Amino acid sequence: MSTVGFISAQEENENNIETIFKKPSKVRGYIGSLNNVTTLNGETAYMSGVNVAGIFNDQFIFGFYKLDLENSIFSNTDNYIGTKMNFDHKGLWIGYIFMPNRKVHFNANVQAGKGELEIYDSILDSWLEDDFVFVVMPSIEAEFNITKFLRLGIGANYRFAMDVNEFNNYNNNDFSDFGGFVSFKFGWFK
């Protein structure tokens, strides 16, 4: 009898073992619009896009994003003066939500991924590409629970653009800067 009691106690202890990574008890998700105002090459840039993410245990965010330049930006270097530029980036989105059940709460996020920079060459009548610019964008966000399926976020970020090397007279600093954003998230939050 004591052997059976010992074995069942061992099994119970194994089920209660603490681990760093646990299976999430709640998994939720959302899709949303993302609108960002920043500067590129010293000019005001309006970027818009989408983010899709899962929320694990109401606090951990893991998903994907894509942002595209919406307005015209023109080059101001000697090599490409007055030529149109385009910039977009996409990648992974990770974050943490502080006190998610409060009407107003805060998020800390990091977006990291691949960017593409293009400059139009009017002489060759074609787009020149720097097809791999690494982008890391940490952000903080105040988020408002509007309804059980809608959240509004307002935040600030800093975009680090790295490996800008295909175009003469441009470097990482020309495409790295602060920004502000508004996001609308539609999903399952409760």
N, C-alpha and C positions, 0 to 999 in steps of 0.2 A: 504494500500500500504506500509506503513512504517513497518508493522508487517512482511510482506513478505521480505522486504529488511533486516530487523533485523535477520530473520531466515537464510537467505542465507549467511549473514556475519558470523553468528555463525558457520554454516557448513564449511565455508572456513577456519575459524580459527582452527577448529578441525582438518582439513586436514593438516594444517601447524604446528601442535604441535611438539615441539622438544622432542625427547626421547633419552635415552642412547643407546638402541639397535634399529637399523633400518634394514629394509629389504635391503639386498645388491642389488645395481643396476647392478652390474656385478658379474657373477660367472664363473670362469674358472677352469681348472683342469690340472693335469699332472701326469705322472708316470715316475719314474726314478731309475737309479742305484745309489748306495751309496757305496763308498769304503773308509774304515777307517783304519788308522795305529795308533796303540796305544800300551800300555803294559798291560799284565795280569800276575800277579804273578812274576813281574820283567822281563818277557820275551817279546820280540817284537811280537805283534799280528796283523795279517791282517784280518780284518773283512769286509765282503761284504754283500750287501742286496739290498732291494728295498724300495722305498717310494712312496706313492700314496696320493695326496692331492688335495683339492679344494682351490682356491684363491678367496677371496671375496673382491670386490671393489678394485682389483689390489694390495692389501696390506696385508690382513689378511690370514694366512695360517692355514688350519685345515686338518689333515690327519692322516695317519698311516705309520708305518715303521717296518722293520724287519732286523736285522743284525745277521750274523752267523760267527763264527770263521772259517777261511779258512786254517790256518797252524797248525802244531802240537805244543802244549805247554805241558811241562812236569812238574809235581809237584816237589817241592824241599823241602818239609817238611819231618820230620822224619817218620811220619805215612804213607806217600804215596810217598816216594822218587822214582823218575824215572817213575811214572805212568802217562799215558796220561790224559790230561784234555780237556774238551770241554765247551764252553760258548756261549750263544746266548741271545738276548733279542729283544722284540717287544712291540709296544704300540702306544700311541698317539703322534702326532707331531703338535705343534702349533708354530706359528711364525708371524713375522711382516717384511714386505719388505719396505725399505726406498727408495723413488724415483724410483719406478719400471720401469719407461719408459726410464731411462738413460741407456746408453750402459753398464756401470759398476755401480752397485748399491750394497747395503748391506742388509743382513738379520740378524735378531736376532731370534733364534729358541730355543725351549725346546722340547726334546723328553722324554717321561716318560712311563714306562711300566714294564712288567714282564720279568725277566731274569731267565735262567736255567743254572746251573753249574753242570757239571758231571765229576767225576774222575773214571778212569777205575781201578778196583781191579783185578789184574792178578791172585791172589790166588783163589778168588771166580769166576773168569772169567765172571764178570758182571760189569755194570756201576752203580756207586753209585750216587744218585742225590740229589741236593738241588734244588727242583723244584720251589721255589719261592724266587727270589732275586729281590728286588725292585730297578729299575734303573732310575735315572734322569740324563739327559745329556743336559745341556745348551750349545749353540754354537753361534758363529758369523761366517758369511760367506760373501765373496765377490762373487757376481754373475755377469756373463757376458751374455748379450743378443746376442747369436751367430746368430740366425735367429728368425723369428716370432714364431717358434714352438720348438726351442731348446735353453736351457740355460745351462751354465757350471758354477758350483759353486766350490770354494776352500775355506776351512774354518778350524777353530780350535774348539775343544770342550773339556769339562771335564766330565768324566763319574763318577757319584756318585753311587756306588753299596752299597745297604743297606740290612741288614738282611741275611748276609752270616754267617750261624750258624750251618750248618750240618756237617762240616768237622773240625776235631781237628787241631789246629795250623794255621787256616786261619781266617781272619777277613775281614771287609769291605775294609780296605786300600789295601789289596792284589789285589783287582779287581776294584779299583777306580784310575783313572789317566787321564792325558791329552792325546789328540789325534789330528790328522789332517785328513782331509777328502777331497775327490773330489766327486762331484755329477754331473750327467748328467740328465737333466729333459726334457722330451718330452711331449708337450701338447699344450693347447690353451692359449696363452698369450696376444693376441690382440683382 
